[in-house]
Amino acid sequence: MKGPKSLTVVIKLGNFELLCTSPYSHFLPCSGTSSIVDEKTHQPLLSILSLIVETAVKLRSDGHKVILVSSGAIGVGLRRMDVEKKPKHLPRLQALAAVGQCRLMSLWDSLFGHLRQPVAQVLLTRNDIRDRSQYINAQNTLSELLSMGVIPIVNENDTLAVSEIKFGDNDTLSAITAAMISADYLFLMTDVDCLYDRNPRTFPDAKPIEVVSDISSLEADVSSAGSALGTGGMNTKIVAAKLATSAGVTTVITRSSKPGNISEIVAYLQSLLPINYSPDPSPSSSQILPIPPSTLSIPSSNIVPLSLPPLHTRFLASPTPIRSRSIWLLHALPAQGILYIDRGAHHALSRFNANLLPAGVVSCSGTFSAEECVRIVAVDRKDPLALDGTSSTFPSAGEEVGRAVVNYSSVEIGRIKGLRSSQIESVLGYADSEYVALRENIGFFRQEGLASRPQTPAEGMNGTPEGVESG
């Protein structure tokens, strides 16, 4: 009888993230600065770091592939330069990050070296993943490192990336990394055991939230703020969990001071898998299918569950994960404006393999050029506000549903919106494309069931709303 397959896990700790992957599963742990560096003395917490190393190596010895996502460069730089407080001046922060990154990587290499485990440094910026070819290069590099038995240690390049310090808590970076490599699990480590319905520090009777099947309906106390050294808090972890689960990655929140909990939780989750569970490892399978909820909650005759694991909150992966290119469109590219489309066009784009025609566009706002990314907001065309043409009315009347890389600029779309493709040349004097956006350049946060085959033109007249064309 086959035993449970290896998993890929990503773990995000206070200042470091760990990702573990295998032929059938991946784990990504993520940690932050305040979990591996003392918040007051800026001294690296060697006891925690050593436990993280032992946990990562144990996962590797169990057949998993592991990635660490580790920040902490600025905290270590503060200690190295004897600076008491984190400065606000950006060049000083980036200089401290440059000093600290060398020390931090040397520390990781030394600790892993004691266990003869090779590691690699991977520094990323937002610009690295905005470009599609660079995104794929990063994806391929991580995959190759994992296949070589190396543990990549990923961090945002604080020395160059302004956005990391403005927005980059490593929670988001770990979620994007997990989605990029199709990890099975993302661990977000924090200063509490799990999410609670109320703040447990204030309300002793607060109840833990152990499993979240629908993150949009989550009701939890997320008042925990980021540390003096880190940039994230509980809210950023919820956002990261939403991103990761939409990509098919089960996400776990647990206590960062006990890295060993990761191995116990992984072993428990594996014990919930049917003995004959075997995900399709073929190259065409871009995502590992999540375990059905019934499998997670009701053990059957071919499941041998272990004793209960350490307390944690588990966000179940979406049963309809978005594909790799959509992840890039939705989370790697900065939106330069907003494109308002009618709900009929949104329905057809989401359900069928359709391209967006000018007839499906209601309006646009912001200033953007062709080949730039925009937000897609679906509005009700019969709503007088939606026909007004003023962008300020749309956010209240519509819903942001996705992102798209457009073929025309905001000025051009403003002139051809609502028209047929045959009218584009007469209005603009040229027609670079008959579509405002191709379906391959459109990503949706939620995907309706796709048709089994593209619609024919005749079918489109009956079943596909005006403004889209089946691909």
C-alpha positions as CSV (number, residue, x, y, z in Angstrom):
1,M,0.0,0.0,0.0
2,K,1.3,3.5,-0.9
3,G,2.0,5.9,2.0
4,P,1.2,9.6,1.9
5,K,3.2,11.6,-0.6
6,S,5.7,14.3,0.2
7,L,4.4,17.8,0.4
8,T,5.7,21.3,-0.5
9,V,5.4,23.7,2.4
10,V,6.1,27.5,2.6
11,I,6.7,28.9,6.0
12,K,6.7,32.6,6.8
13,L,8.1,33.4,10.2
14,G,8.5,36.7,11.9
15,N,11.6,37.6,9.8
16,F,12.1,34.5,7.7
17,E,10.0,32.4,5.4
18,L,10.6,28.7,4.8
19,L,9.3,26.9,1.8
20,C,9.3,23.1,1.6
21,T,8.6,21.3,-1.6
22,S,8.6,17.8,-3.0
23,P,7.7,16.0,-6.2
24,Y,4.1,16.1,-5.1
25,S,4.0,18.9,-2.5
26,H,5.6,22.1,-1.3
27,F,6.0,23.9,2.0
28,L,6.8,27.6,2.4
29,P,7.5,28.9,5.9
30,C,7.8,32.7,6.3
31,S,9.3,34.6,9.2
32,G,9.7,38.3,9.9
33,T,12.4,40.5,11.5
34,S,11.0,40.4,15.0
35,S,11.0,36.6,15.1
36,I,14.7,36.1,14.4
37,V,16.1,39.4,15.7
38,D,15.5,40.8,19.2
39,E,13.3,43.9,18.9
40,K,15.3,45.8,21.5
41,T,18.9,44.7,21.2
42,H,18.8,43.7,17.5
43,Q,20.8,40.6,18.5
44,P,20.0,37.6,16.2
45,L,18.0,35.0,18.2
46,L,20.3,32.1,17.7
47,S,18.0,29.6,19.6
48,I,15.1,30.4,17.2
49,L,17.4,30.4,14.2
50,S,18.8,27.0,15.2
51,L,15.3,25.6,15.6
52,I,14.3,26.9,12.2
53,V,17.4,25.3,10.6
54,E,16.6,21.9,12.4
55,T,13.0,22.1,11.2
56,A,14.0,22.9,7.6
57,V,16.5,20.1,7.5
58,K,14.0,17.6,9.0
59,L,11.5,18.5,6.4
60,R,14.2,17.9,3.7
61,S,15.1,14.5,5.3
62,D,11.4,13.6,5.1
63,G,11.5,14.1,1.3
64,H,10.1,17.6,1.1
65,K,11.5,20.6,-0.7
66,V,12.0,23.7,1.4
67,I,12.2,27.4,0.8
68,L,12.9,30.0,3.5
69,V,11.6,33.5,3.0
70,S,13.7,35.5,5.4
71,S,13.8,39.2,6.1
72,G,15.9,40.7,9.0
73,A,18.6,42.4,7.0
74,I,17.8,45.8,8.4
75,G,17.6,44.5,12.0
76,V,21.0,42.8,11.7
77,G,22.4,45.9,10.1
78,L,21.3,48.0,13.0
79,R,23.2,45.6,15.4
80,R,26.3,45.6,13.2
81,M,26.4,49.4,13.0
82,D,25.3,49.9,16.7
83,V,22.3,52.0,15.7
84,E,19.6,51.9,18.4
85,K,16.5,52.9,16.5
86,K,15.3,52.1,13.0
87,P,15.8,55.3,10.9
88,K,13.1,56.8,8.8
89,H,15.4,58.1,6.1
90,L,15.1,55.7,3.1
91,P,18.8,55.8,1.9
92,R,19.9,55.1,5.5
93,L,17.5,52.1,5.7
94,Q,18.8,50.7,2.4
95,A,22.4,51.2,3.5
96,L,21.8,49.3,6.7
97,A,20.0,46.6,4.7
98,A,23.2,46.2,2.6
99,V,25.3,45.8,5.7
100,G,22.9,43.4,7.4
101,Q,22.2,41.2,4.4
102,C,25.9,40.0,4.3
103,R,25.8,39.2,8.0
104,L,22.4,37.5,7.8
105,M,23.3,35.2,4.9
106,S,26.6,34.3,6.5
107,L,24.7,33.3,9.7
108,W,22.2,31.2,7.7
109,D,25.0,29.5,5.8
110,S,27.0,28.8,8.9
111,L,24.0,27.3,10.8
112,F,22.9,25.1,7.8
113,G,26.6,24.2,7.2
114,H,26.7,22.3,10.5
115,L,24.1,20.0,9.1
116,R,25.7,19.8,5.7
117,Q,22.7,21.4,4.0
118,P,23.5,23.7,1.1
119,V,21.6,27.0,0.8
120,A,21.3,29.7,-1.8
121,Q,20.4,33.4,-1.6
122,V,17.6,34.7,-3.9
123,L,16.9,38.5,-3.7
124,L,13.8,39.8,-5.4
125,T,12.2,43.1,-6.1
126,R,8.8,44.1,-7.5
127,N,10.5,45.0,-10.8
128,D,11.9,41.4,-11.0
129,I,8.4,39.9,-11.2
130,R,6.7,42.6,-13.2
131,D,8.5,41.5,-16.3
132,R,7.0,38.3,-17.5
133,S,10.3,36.8,-18.7
134,Q,12.0,37.6,-15.4
135,Y,9.1,36.2,-13.5
136,I,9.5,32.9,-15.4
137,N,13.3,33.0,-14.9
138,A,12.8,33.4,-11.1
139,Q,10.3,30.5,-11.2
140,N,12.8,28.3,-13.1
141,T,15.7,29.2,-10.8
142,L,13.8,28.3,-7.7
143,S,12.6,25.0,-9.3
144,E,16.2,24.1,-10.3
145,L,17.6,24.9,-6.8
146,L,14.9,22.7,-5.3
147,S,15.7,19.8,-7.7
148,M,19.4,20.1,-6.6
149,G,18.4,19.6,-3.0
150,V,19.3,23.2,-2.1
151,I,17.2,25.3,0.3
152,P,16.7,28.8,-1.3
153,I,16.6,31.7,1.2
154,V,14.4,34.3,-0.4
155,N,14.2,37.9,0.6
156,E,13.1,41.2,-1.0
157,N,16.2,43.2,-2.0
158,D,15.9,46.0,0.7
159,T,18.9,47.7,-0.7
160,L,17.2,48.5,-4.0
161,A,13.4,48.0,-3.5
162,V,11.7,51.1,-2.3
163,S,8.4,49.2,-2.4
164,E,9.7,46.6,0.1
165,I,10.0,49.1,2.9
166,K,6.8,50.9,1.9
167,F,4.6,47.9,1.3
168,G,6.8,44.8,1.5
169,D,6.1,42.8,4.5
170,N,7.4,39.4,3.7
171,D,3.9,37.9,4.2
172,T,3.1,39.1,0.6
173,L,6.4,38.0,-0.7
174,S,6.0,34.5,0.7
175,A,2.5,34.2,-0.7
176,I,3.7,35.2,-4.2
177,T,6.6,32.8,-3.9
178,A,4.3,30.0,-2.8
179,A,2.0,30.7,-5.7
180,M,4.9,31.0,-8.1
181,I,6.2,27.5,-7.4
182,S,2.7,25.9,-6.8
183,A,3.5,25.1,-3.1
184,D,1.2,22.9,-1.1
185,Y,1.4,24.8,2.1
186,L,2.3,28.3,3.2
187,F,3.1,28.8,6.9
188,L,2.8,32.3,8.2
189,M,4.5,32.5,11.6
190,T,3.4,35.1,14.2
191,D,3.3,35.9,17.9
192,V,0.1,34.0,18.6
193,D,-0.8,30.3,18.2
194,C,-3.7,31.0,15.8
195,L,-6.5,33.4,14.9
196,Y,-9.1,34.0,17.6
197,D,-12.7,35.4,17.4
198,R,-11.6,38.0,19.9
199,N,-8.3,39.4,21.3
200,P,-7.1,36.6,23.7
201,R,-5.0,39.1,25.6
202,T,-8.1,41.1,26.5
203,F,-10.7,38.3,26.5
204,P,-9.5,35.1,28.2
205,D,-12.5,33.2,26.9
206,A,-11.6,34.0,23.2
207,K,-12.2,31.0,21.0
208,P,-9.5,29.8,18.5
209,I,-10.4,29.6,14.8
210,E,-8.9,26.4,13.6
211,V,-10.1,26.0,10.0
212,V,-11.2,28.7,7.5
213,S,-12.9,27.4,4.4
214,D,-14.1,30.8,3.1
215,I,-11.6,33.6,3.9
216,S,-14.1,36.3,2.7
217,S,-16.5,35.4,5.5
218,L,-13.7,35.4,8.2
219,E,-14.6,37.1,11.5
220,A,-11.5,37.3,13.6
221,D,-9.7,39.7,15.8
222,V,-6.7,41.0,13.7
223,S,-5.7,43.9,16.0
224,S,-2.1,42.5,16.3
225,A,0.3,45.1,14.8
226,G,3.7,44.7,13.3
227,S,6.8,45.0,15.4
228,A,9.2,47.9,15.6
229,L,11.5,46.1,13.2
230,G,9.1,44.3,11.0
231,T,6.6,45.9,8.6
232,G,3.7,43.4,8.8
233,G,0.9,42.6,11.2
234,M,-2.0,40.2,11.3
235,N,-3.9,42.1,8.6
236,T,-1.1,41.5,6.1
237,K,-1.2,37.8,6.9
238,I,-4.9,37.6,6.1
239,V,-4.2,39.3,2.8
240,A,-1.3,36.9,2.1
241,A,-3.6,33.9,3.0
242,K,-6.2,35.2,0.6
243,L,-3.6,35.4,-2.2
244,A,-2.1,32.0,-1.5
245,T,-5.4,30.1,-1.1
246,S,-6.7,31.6,-4.4
247,A,-3.6,30.0,-6.0
248,G,-4.4,26.6,-4.5
249,V,-2.0,26.9,-1.5
250,T,-3.3,25.8,1.9
251,T,-2.1,28.5,4.3
252,V,-1.4,28.0,8.1
253,I,-0.9,30.6,10.8
254,T,0.9,29.4,13.9
255,R,3.4,30.6,16.6
256,S,6.8,31.8,15.4
257,S,8.7,31.0,18.7
258,K,8.0,27.3,18.1
259,P,9.3,26.4,14.6
260,G,9.2,22.7,15.5
261,N,5.4,23.0,15.4
262,I,5.7,23.1,11.6
263,S,6.9,19.5,11.3
264,E,4.2,18.3,13.7
265,I,1.5,20.1,11.7
266,V,2.8,18.8,8.4
267,A,2.9,15.2,9.7
268,Y,-0.7,15.6,11.0
269,L,-1.9,17.0,7.6
270,Q,-0.2,14.2,5.8
271,S,-2.0,11.7,8.1
272,L,-5.3,13.1,6.9
273,L,-4.5,12.2,3.3
274,P,-5.9,8.9,2.0
275,I,-3.2,6.2,1.8
276,N,-3.7,5.9,-1.9
277,Y,-3.8,9.7,-2.4
278,S,-1.5,10.5,-5.4
279,P,-1.7,14.0,-7.0
280,D,-1.0,14.1,-10.7
281,P,2.7,15.0,-11.1
282,S,2.5,15.5,-14.8
283,P,4.0,18.7,-16.2
284,S,0.6,19.8,-17.5
285,S,-0.8,20.0,-14.0
286,S,0.0,23.5,-12.8
287,Q,-1.6,23.1,-9.4
288,I,-1.8,20.5,-6.7
289,L,-5.4,19.9,-6.1
290,P,-6.4,20.6,-2.5
291,I,-7.7,17.9,-0.2
292,P,-11.5,17.8,-0.3
293,P,-13.0,19.3,3.0
294,S,-14.7,15.9,3.8
295,T,-11.3,14.2,3.7
296,L,-10.0,16.8,6.2
297,S,-12.8,16.4,8.7
298,I,-14.1,12.9,8.5
299,P,-11.4,10.2,8.6
300,S,-12.2,7.1,6.6
301,S,-11.0,3.5,6.7
302,N,-7.9,4.3,4.6
303,I,-6.8,7.4,6.6
304,V,-4.7,7.0,9.8
305,P,-4.8,10.4,11.6
306,L,-2.2,11.2,14.2
307,S,-2.9,12.8,17.6
308,L,-4.0,16.5,17.4
309,P,-1.2,18.9,16.2
310,P,-0.2,22.2,17.9
311,L,-2.8,24.9,17.8
312,H,-3.0,26.7,14.4
313,T,-5.4,28.2,11.9
314,R,-5.6,26.6,8.5
315,F,-7.0,28.4,5.5
316,L,-8.2,25.8,3.0
317,A,-7.0,26.2,-0.6
318,S,-9.5,27.2,-3.2
319,P,-11.1,24.2,-5.1
320,T,-10.8,26.3,-8.3
321,P,-7.2,27.8,-8.1
322,I,-6.2,30.5,-10.6
323,R,-3.5,29.5,-13.1
324,S,0.1,30.7,-13.1
325,R,-0.3,33.5,-15.7
326,S,-3.3,34.9,-13.8
327,I,-1.3,35.0,-10.6
328,W,1.3,37.1,-12.4
329,L,-1.3,39.4,-13.8
330,L,-3.2,39.8,-10.5
331,H,-0.3,40.2,-8.1
332,A,2.9,41.1,-9.9
333,L,1.9,44.0,-12.1
334,P,1.0,47.4,-10.7
335,A,-2.3,48.7,-11.9
336,Q,-2.1,52.1,-13.7
337,G,-5.8,52.8,-14.1
338,I,-9.3,51.3,-14.1
339,L,-11.3,49.8,-16.9
340,Y,-15.1,49.6,-16.4
341,I,-16.9,46.8,-18.2
342,D,-20.5,45.8,-18.1
343,R,-21.6,42.7,-16.2
344,G,-22.5,40.8,-19.3
345,A,-19.0,41.2,-20.7
346,H,-17.6,40.1,-17.3
347,H,-19.7,37.0,-17.2
348,A,-18.7,36.0,-20.7
349,L,-15.0,36.7,-20.1
350,S,-15.0,34.8,-16.9
351,R,-17.0,31.8,-18.1
352,F,-15.8,31.5,-21.7
353,N,-12.5,31.8,-23.4
354,A,-13.4,35.3,-24.7
355,N,-11.5,38.4,-25.7
356,L,-12.7,41.9,-24.7
357,L,-14.2,44.0,-27.4
358,P,-14.7,47.8,-27.2
359,A,-18.5,47.1,-27.1
360,G,-18.1,45.6,-23.6
361,V,-16.3,48.7,-22.2
362,V,-18.3,51.3,-20.3
363,S,-15.6,53.7,-19.4
364,C,-12.1,54.0,-18.0
365,S,-10.2,56.2,-15.5
366,G,-6.6,57.1,-14.8
367,T,-3.9,57.6,-17.3
368,F,-2.2,54.6,-18.8
369,S,-0.6,53.5,-22.0
370,A,-1.1,50.4,-24.2
371,E,0.5,47.2,-22.8
372,E,0.0,48.5,-19.2
373,C,-2.0,46.8,-16.5
374,V,-5.3,48.1,-15.3
375,R,-7.9,47.1,-12.7
376,I,-11.2,45.6,-14.1
377,V,-14.4,46.8,-12.5
378,A,-17.7,45.3,-13.5
379,V,-20.7,47.6,-13.5
380,D,-24.3,47.3,-14.3
381,R,-24.8,49.1,-17.7
382,K,-28.5,49.8,-16.9
383,D,-27.5,51.8,-13.8
384,P,-27.6,55.5,-14.6
385,L,-24.4,56.0,-12.7
386,A,-22.6,53.5,-14.9
387,L,-23.7,55.3,-18.0
388,D,-22.7,58.7,-16.7
389,G,-19.1,58.3,-17.9
390,T,-17.6,59.9,-14.8
391,S,-15.2,57.5,-13.1
392,S,-16.0,58.7,-9.6
393,T,-19.4,57.0,-9.6
394,F,-18.1,53.6,-10.6
395,P,-16.3,52.3,-7.4
396,S,-19.5,52.5,-5.4
397,A,-21.7,50.9,-8.2
398,G,-19.2,48.3,-9.3
399,E,-17.0,45.5,-8.1
400,E,-13.3,45.0,-8.8
401,V,-13.1,41.6,-10.5
402,G,-9.6,41.3,-11.9
403,R,-6.7,42.9,-13.9
404,A,-5.9,43.1,-17.6
405,V,-3.0,44.2,-19.8
406,V,-4.7,46.4,-22.4
407,N,-4.0,46.9,-26.1
408,Y,-5.0,50.6,-26.1
409,S,-4.2,53.7,-24.0
410,S,-6.7,55.4,-21.7
411,V,-7.2,58.1,-24.3
412,E,-7.9,55.6,-27.1
413,I,-10.2,53.5,-25.0
414,G,-12.2,56.7,-24.0
415,R,-12.8,57.2,-27.7
416,I,-13.7,53.6,-28.8
417,K,-15.7,52.4,-25.7
418,G,-19.0,50.9,-26.6
419,L,-18.2,50.7,-30.3
420,R,-17.9,47.7,-32.6
421,S,-14.4,46.7,-33.6
422,S,-15.2,47.6,-37.2
423,Q,-15.5,51.3,-36.1
424,I,-12.1,51.5,-34.4
425,E,-10.2,52.6,-37.5
426,S,-12.7,55.2,-38.5
427,V,-12.5,56.8,-35.0
428,L,-8.8,56.5,-34.3
429,G,-7.4,56.5,-37.9
430,Y,-5.8,53.1,-37.2
431,A,-6.7,49.8,-35.6
432,D,-3.8,48.1,-33.8
433,S,-6.1,45.4,-32.6
434,E,-9.8,44.6,-32.7
435,Y,-9.7,43.8,-29.0
436,V,-9.3,46.1,-26.0
437,A,-7.6,43.1,-24.2
438,L,-6.9,39.5,-25.1
439,R,-8.3,36.8,-22.8
440,E,-4.7,35.5,-22.1
441,N,-3.9,39.0,-20.7
442,I,-6.9,39.1,-18.4
443,G,-6.9,37.6,-14.9
444,F,-9.9,37.3,-12.5
445,F,-9.8,36.9,-8.7
446,R,-12.7,34.4,-9.0
447,Q,-13.1,32.1,-11.9
448,E,-16.5,30.8,-13.0
449,G,-16.6,27.3,-14.5
450,L,-15.1,27.5,-18.0
451,A,-17.0,26.1,-20.9
452,S,-15.6,22.8,-22.2
453,R,-14.9,24.4,-25.6
454,P,-14.9,27.9,-27.1
455,Q,-18.2,29.3,-28.4
456,T,-18.7,29.4,-32.2
457,P,-19.8,32.8,-33.6
458,A,-23.4,31.4,-34.0
459,E,-23.5,30.3,-30.4
460,G,-22.0,33.7,-29.3
461,M,-25.0,35.5,-30.8
462,N,-27.3,33.4,-28.6
463,G,-25.2,32.9,-25.5
464,T,-22.4,35.4,-25.4
465,P,-23.1,39.0,-24.5
466,E,-22.1,41.7,-26.9
467,G,-18.6,43.1,-26.1
468,V,-16.7,39.9,-26.0
469,E,-15.6,37.4,-28.6
470,S,-14.9,33.8,-27.9
471,G,-11.2,32.8,-28.3
